[in-house]
Amino acid sequence: MSAAYDHYPEQSASGETRWRREPLPVTGPYPPLFAVLGAHGFAGTTTVAQMWAPAADTGQSWPAHPGTTQLVLVCARANMAGLRRAAAVLRAVDQAPPGVQVCGLILTAARPGKTPKDIARYAGTVAELVPHRYDLDWFEPLMCHADTHRLPQWSPADPPPAKKDVWPQLVPPQIAEVGQQICTDLRTDHHPHTTA
């Protein structure tokens, strides 16, 4: 992979954190449960938000509209540049709109194969800034998908995907498993007295 992918645009030209003042889009029967915020461009934010029905893509801006979810997961590529941007966003959470709660960090693989040790160590350090960390492996068929605006979608009501289920009719099993874990963690953390 080219070193060019290690340099992402800053969150804004002035270095300030941006707020999204319009409501997050409702693409399904319910308003989004959580927002996915990109720590940088090409983090995978739009892709994962499209594949998880309870998610909404808030781009690189904090969700600031009072009528939309304030639960945020920061998304970054699992490389040094992406982790540095994620760390900067998480350290600047005091610049987020009132009520916003950062619930976790989503790390999307930067390449196939095993993560280098230095990156894995730094990812562990950055993840200490949030209650939960979610890792998404490289999924090669996604790179060849003809229409990234028409991806399959997982919903919490869906049964666990079988190993034989075929992309692109259904999301990859790991995407479904991470989506389920996010929903479980949000329910536990924000509604601790709710029984499953």
N, C-alpha and C positions, 0 to 999 in steps of 0.2 A: 504494500500500500504506500502511496506517495506521501512524502512529508508534508505536502500541501494540505492534506486533510487534518493536520495537527494544528492548523491556525484558523480559528473561528472568529467571526465578527464579535465585537464587544456588545454588551447588552444594549447600549445606546451610544451615539457618537460622543456625548458629553460624559459618559460614565455613570449617569444617573439611572436609577431603577425606574422602569416604566410601569404605569398602572393602566389596566384595561377597564375603562369606565362603563362600557356597554355590557349587557348581560352575556354570559356564555351561551352558545347556541344549544338548543334542545333538539337533538337529532332523533330521538326515540320517543317512546310513550311517557317517559319521566324526565324531569330535570336532572342534570348531571350530579352524581354523588361527589365526585372529586375532579379537580382540574389538574392537568399535566402542564407544567411550566418548563420550557426549554432553558437550560443554562447557557446555551449557545445555539447557533444555527446548525442544522444537520444532526441534532441530538436524537432524532427518532420520535419526537414529541407527537407530531401529527399522525404518524403511522400507528403508534400504540393507542392513542386516543381514539382513532377510527376503529381499532379492533376490539376495544373494551366499551361495551354499551354504557356503563355507568360513568364514563370519563368524558371530559371536554378538553379540547386543545386551547390553551390560553396563550399560545405563542411564547414570546419572551417577556410577557407582561404579567404582573400580579393581577389576579381577579379582584376588582375593586367595587363592582356593583353590589349593593346590599341585598339584592334579590337573587343572587346566585351563590353557588357553593363557595365557601371560604377555605375548604380543605384542599391543600395543594401538595402534589408530589413533584419534586424537581427531577428533570430528566437530563442526562448527560451521556456522552460517549465515554467508554471505558478506555481512555488514553490520557496521557499527561495533560494535554491542553484542555480536554473536556473536564477532567477532574479539577483542574485549577479554576475553571469557570464555575463549576458547581460549588466549590469551596467559597468562591467570592460571593456567589448568590446567597448561599446559606449563612455566611457571616454578615451579610447586609440585610438579614430578615427584618431588622428594626425599621427598614425603609419600606416595608410592605404595608398595604392598607390595614387600618384597624380591623381586627377580627380574623385576619388570615392566620391559618395554622399550617405550618409545614409538617406533613405527616410522614414523609419518607423521601428516599432517593432511588430513582430508577436508573440503572447503569446499563446502557445498550452496548453490546460487543462492538469493538472497532474493526475486528477482523475475525476470520475463522481460527479455531485452535485455542490453545491454552493462553491465558493472560500472562504476560511477563511478570516476574516476581516484583519488580519495582513498582509497576502499576497496581498490582494486587495489594501491596502494602499501603500505597498512597490511597487507594480506594477505601481500604479499611479505616484509615485515619479520617478521611472526609466523611465517611458514613457515621462516624461517632457524633456528628453534628445533628443527626436526625434520629427519630425513634425506630425507623425501619429502613432496610435496604432491600432492593429487588434487582436481581441480575437477569438480563435477557441475553441469551446466547445468539450468536450469528445465525441467521436463517437465510441460506443462499437463495432458495426459490423466491423469496420476497424481492430480491434484487432484480429478478426477471419478470415480475408481475407487470402485465401490460397496462393496467389501470389502477394506480395507487389510490384513486378516489372511490374505488368500489372493492374494498377489502372485505373479507368475511368478518363477522362480528361475534364476540362472545358476550353472553349475558349471565348474571349470577344464577338465573333459573335453569340454565343449560346443564344437562348431565355432563359428567367428565368425558372429554373426548377419548375415544378408543384409539389405540396405537395405529389401527388400520385406517382410521379416518383420513381422508385425502385432502390436502391443500389443492386448490384454493376454495373448495366448498366450505371448509371449516378452518378456524384459526389453528395454528400449530399448538400441540398440547401444552408446551411450556407457556405460551401466551395466556392460555386459559387458566393454567395453574397459578401463574403470578397474579392474574386478574382476581381469581378467587381469594388468594392470600391477602391482597390489598383490601378487598371488601370485608374479609374476616377481621383483619387488623383494625380497619376503621370502625367496624361495629363494636369490637372489644374496647378500643380506646375512647370512643365518643358516645357509646351507649352501653356501658359495662353491665347494666342490669337487664339487658335484653337477652332472652334465651333463644337459642337456635332452634 
